[in-house]
Amino acid sequence: MKSFMSFWERTILVKSPHKQLGTQKELKMNKETTENQPTPAPPKKRRRRKTRGKKSNRYFTKVHENAIIQYCATDSRAEKSKLYAEFIAPVFSELVDKIVFTFRFTSLPNIDELREECKIWLTTILDKYNPGKGSTAFSYFSVVTKNWFIAKSKKQQKRIMREIDFNDVSYRDQMTYLSYDHDFHQQEDKEFFTCLFTEINRWEAMELKDSERKVLEAVKVLLDNPDQIEIFNKKAIYLYLREITGMNTKQVVRNLNKIRIKYKDFKVKWNRGDI
């Protein structure tokens, strides 16, 4: 039994020398392979890029905000004119252009004339801005400008639906409904303005305020001298009226609206044949 145990230990329990040799060779090869492998480089440190401060491209600044507030607060005509010319007019021009291009109102016909008309209209509502209600001047005038163009766009859509292209009208209908005698219309225009001047003289005989009378006299001057008017657009007419009357835009518009009411009544009577 003792001899069997020693045999067992020599043959089974003791590891084979060939196997141990193979294991030593494998360890040596693994060691050489590990030594030949390049050492991994340490991770690079990320450098933060220094971001430059973005330049503000806002055209409607706090300076313009304060200018509008000061314009609404002062009663000095000279100060209002200075504030408007130096701060308000340029920023209103930029505001209208931005609204037109941002909301794609460029598709409207005669958009250039509408832009100028809107800029004049903004001057007439300057005094309506109330900073105490919580909205900034930029927000207030952006909204009213956008709404103004939306109203013009809707009006244009109604006109397109109501009108037809002249080329779509048949020749027979053109001759029946659209042909006219040039001399007849010239005579009709002459009679119209003769009656209009007679009506204006009748308005002058009424009891009018001094401001209303000044605007009415200025209108007569422009009607009497059409050849001396260099530019025929709404903005230029307002400038002419301001120069003749010595009044600001708001005063001119207020009194001109009263004259428009009288003119509207006159036009209705003219179309009915009562005059």
C-alpha positions in Angstrom: 0.0 0.0 0.0 2.8 2.4 0.8 4.5 1.6 -2.5 1.3 2.3 -4.4 0.8 5.7 -2.8 4.4 6.7 -3.7 3.7 5.6 -7.3 0.5 7.6 -7.3 2.3 10.7 -6.1 5.0 10.3 -8.7 2.8 9.7 -11.7 -0.6 11.4 -11.1 -0.3 14.1 -8.4 3.1 15.5 -9.6 2.7 17.8 -12.6 4.4 16.8 -15.9 7.7 18.6 -16.4 6.8 19.1 -20.1 3.6 20.8 -19.1 5.4 23.0 -16.7 7.9 23.9 -19.4 5.2 24.8 -21.8 3.6 27.0 -19.2 6.9 28.8 -18.6 7.3 29.4 -22.3 3.8 30.9 -22.5 4.5 33.2 -19.6 7.7 34.4 -21.2 6.0 35.0 -24.6 3.2 36.9 -22.9 5.7 39.0 -21.0 7.6 39.9 -24.2 4.3 40.7 -26.0 3.3 42.9 -23.1 6.6 44.7 -23.0 6.6 45.3 -26.8 3.1 47.0 -26.7 3.2 50.8 -26.7 2.3 52.6 -23.5 -1.1 54.3 -24.0 -0.9 58.1 -24.1 -2.5 59.9 -21.2 -5.9 61.5 -22.1 -5.7 65.0 -23.5 -7.1 67.8 -21.4 -9.9 69.7 -23.1 -9.4 73.3 -23.4 -12.5 75.5 -23.2 -12.9 77.9 -26.0 -13.3 81.4 -24.9 -16.6 82.6 -26.4 -16.7 86.2 -27.5 -19.6 88.2 -26.3 -22.2 88.5 -29.0 -22.7 92.0 -30.3 -26.3 93.2 -29.8 -28.0 93.7 -33.1 -31.1 95.3 -31.6 -32.0 98.6 -33.3 -34.7 99.5 -30.8 -32.7 100.3 -27.7 -33.4 101.8 -24.3 -32.4 105.2 -25.8 -35.2 105.0 -28.2 -37.6 103.8 -25.5 -36.7 106.8 -23.4 -37.1 109.2 -26.3 -40.6 108.0 -27.0 -41.6 108.3 -23.3 -40.1 111.8 -23.2 -41.9 112.7 -26.5 -45.3 111.7 -24.9 -44.5 113.6 -21.7 -43.4 116.9 -23.1 -45.6 119.7 -24.4 -42.7 121.5 -26.1 -43.1 121.4 -29.9 -39.4 122.1 -30.4 -38.4 119.2 -28.1 -40.9 116.9 -29.8 -39.5 117.7 -33.3 -36.0 117.2 -32.1 -36.8 113.8 -30.5 -38.7 112.6 -33.5 -36.1 113.6 -36.0 -33.1 112.3 -34.1 -34.4 109.1 -32.5 -38.0 108.2 -33.3 -38.2 108.6 -37.1 -35.1 106.4 -37.8 -36.2 103.6 -35.4 -39.8 103.7 -36.8 -38.5 103.3 -40.3 -36.4 100.3 -39.3 -39.3 98.8 -37.3 -41.7 99.0 -40.3 -39.1 97.5 -42.6 -38.5 94.6 -40.2 -42.2 93.9 -39.7 -42.7 93.9 -43.5 -39.9 91.4 -44.2 -40.4 89.2 -41.1 -44.1 88.6 -41.7 -43.8 88.6 -45.5 -46.0 91.5 -46.3 -43.8 92.2 -49.3 -46.4 90.4 -51.5 -48.8 93.3 -51.0 -49.1 95.6 -54.1 -47.5 99.0 -53.8 -45.8 97.9 -50.6 -43.3 100.8 -50.7 -46.2 103.3 -50.5 -47.8 101.3 -47.7 -44.6 101.4 -45.8 -44.4 105.2 -46.0 -48.1 105.4 -45.1 -47.5 103.3 -42.0 -44.6 105.4 -40.9 -46.8 108.5 -41.1 -49.6 106.7 -39.3 -47.3 105.7 -36.4 -46.5 109.4 -35.8 -50.3 110.1 -35.3 -50.6 107.5 -32.6 -47.4 108.3 -30.7 -49.3 110.1 -28.0 -51.5 107.0 -27.4 -48.6 105.1 -26.0 -48.8 104.8 -22.2 -45.7 103.3 -20.5 -47.8 102.9 -17.3 -49.7 99.9 -18.8 -46.6 97.7 -18.5 -45.7 97.2 -22.2 -42.5 98.5 -23.7 -42.6 100.9 -26.6 -41.0 98.3 -28.8 -43.7 95.7 -28.0 -46.5 98.2 -28.4 -45.5 99.7 -31.7 -44.5 96.3 -33.1 -48.0 94.9 -32.4 -49.9 97.9 -33.8 -47.6 98.0 -36.9 -48.2 94.3 -37.6 -52.0 94.7 -37.1 -52.0 97.7 -39.5 -50.4 95.6 -42.2 -52.7 92.6 -41.5 -55.7 95.0 -42.0 -54.3 96.2 -45.3 -53.7 92.6 -46.4 -57.3 91.6 -45.6 -58.6 94.6 -47.5 -56.4 93.7 -50.4 -57.8 90.1 -50.4 -61.4 91.4 -50.5 -60.5 93.7 -53.4 -59.0 90.8 -55.3 -62.1 88.7 -54.8 -64.3 91.5 -55.9 -62.4 92.7 -59.0 -61.5 90.9 -62.2 -58.7 91.3 -64.7 -59.4 93.6 -67.6 -58.1 91.0 -70.0 -60.7 88.6 -68.9 -63.6 90.9 -70.0 -65.1 90.1 -73.4 -64.8 92.7 -76.1 -68.5 93.1 -76.2 -68.7 93.9 -72.5 -65.7 96.3 -72.9 -67.5 98.3 -75.6 -70.8 98.2 -73.7 -69.7 99.0 -70.1 -66.1 100.1 -70.1 -65.7 102.5 -73.1 -65.8 106.2 -72.4 -65.5 109.5 -74.1 -62.4 111.3 -72.9 -63.8 114.8 -73.5 -66.9 114.0 -71.5 -64.9 112.9 -68.4 -62.7 116.0 -68.6 -65.9 118.1 -68.5 -67.2 116.1 -65.7 -64.0 116.6 -63.7 -64.1 120.3 -64.3 -67.7 120.5 -63.0 -66.8 118.4 -60.0 -64.0 120.7 -58.9 -66.1 123.8 -59.5 -68.8 122.4 -57.2 -66.2 121.3 -54.7 -64.7 124.8 -54.4 -68.2 126.3 -54.0 -68.8 123.8 -51.2 -65.5 124.6 -49.5 -66.4 128.3 -49.6 -69.6 127.4 -47.9 -67.7 125.5 -45.2 -65.6 128.6 -44.6 -68.7 130.6 -43.8 -69.5 128.1 -40.9 -68.3 128.6 -37.4 -65.0 126.8 -37.4 -62.2 126.6 -34.8 -59.0 128.4 -35.7 -57.1 125.2 -36.2 -59.8 123.7 -38.4 -59.9 126.9 -40.5 -56.1 126.9 -40.9 -56.2 123.3 -42.3 -59.1 124.2 -44.6 -57.1 127.2 -45.9 -54.1 124.9 -46.5 -56.2 122.4 -48.4 -57.5 125.2 -50.6 -53.9 126.4 -51.3 -52.9 122.9 -52.4 -56.0 122.5 -54.6 -55.4 125.9 -56.2 -51.7 125.2 -57.0 -51.4 121.5 -58.1 -48.6 122.4 -60.6 -46.4 123.6 -57.7 -46.6 120.3 -55.8 -43.5 118.4 -56.6 -44.3 115.1 -54.9 -47.8 113.5 -55.0 -48.0 111.1 -52.1 -49.6 111.0 -48.7 -46.4 111.8 -46.8 -45.6 114.8 -48.9 -49.1 116.2 -48.6 -48.9 116.0 -44.8 -45.6 117.8 -44.9 -47.0 120.5 -47.0 -50.0 120.9 -44.7 -47.7 121.1 -41.7 -45.6 123.8 -43.3 -48.5 125.9 -44.4 -50.4 125.7 -41.1 -47.5 125.6 -38.6 -49.2 122.8 -36.8 -47.9 119.3 -35.8 -49.0 116.1 -37.5 -51.5 115.1 -34.9 -53.2 118.5 -35.0 -53.3 118.4 -38.8 -54.8 114.8 -38.9 -57.4 115.7 -36.2 -58.7 118.7 -38.1 -58.4 117.0 -41.5 -60.7 114.2 -40.3 -63.4 116.8 -39.7 -63.0 118.1 -43.2 -63.2 114.5 -44.5 -66.6 114.1 -43.0 -67.9 117.2 -44.8 -66.2 116.0 -48.0 -67.8 112.6 -47.7 -71.3 114.2 -47.4 -70.5 116.3 -50.5 -69.4 113.2 -52.5 -72.6 111.3 -51.6 -74.7 114.2 -52.9 -72.6 114.5 -56.0 -73.0 110.8 -56.8 -76.7 111.0 -56.3 -77.0 114.0 -58.6 -78.2 116.3 -55.8 -75.5 118.9 -56.6 
